[in-house]
């Protein structure tokens, strides 16, 4: 995708990561949202044993911008095992 190509409105970027507690997950999400042009599509925090699984879905990011956001998110204190998925929803 080049800079001239618009990001399809149905394109979703899903970031899934683990954190030791909800506050660490929320701090990482707050930083990610402050530094991206993506629109928040959904957010879910789910306790899993002694950790929290966070799922952050953004709309309006091209794959390169999503990778930059994932790299930044992965460096946040407490963020573990980050996975990025590029999805297209049905229009």
C-alpha positions, 0 to 999 in steps of 0.5 A: 500500500502506497501513501497515495492509496487510501486506507479502506474503511473496513480495514481493522488492526487488532493488537493483542497483548498480555500485561501483569495487571489492568493498570499496565494494560491501560497505560500502554493503550493510553500511550498507543492511542495518543500516538496514532491516527487510528480510530478506536474500534473496540477495546477489551480487557480480560483477566486470564489467571494472574495476567490481563489479556488486552485486545485493542482494535483500531480502524484507519491505520495502514499496515505500516502504521500499525506495525509502528504502533505495535513496536511502540506498544511492545516497548511499554512497561509490562507489555508481554507477548504482543500479536498484531492482526490485519483484518478486513471487516465486511462493508 
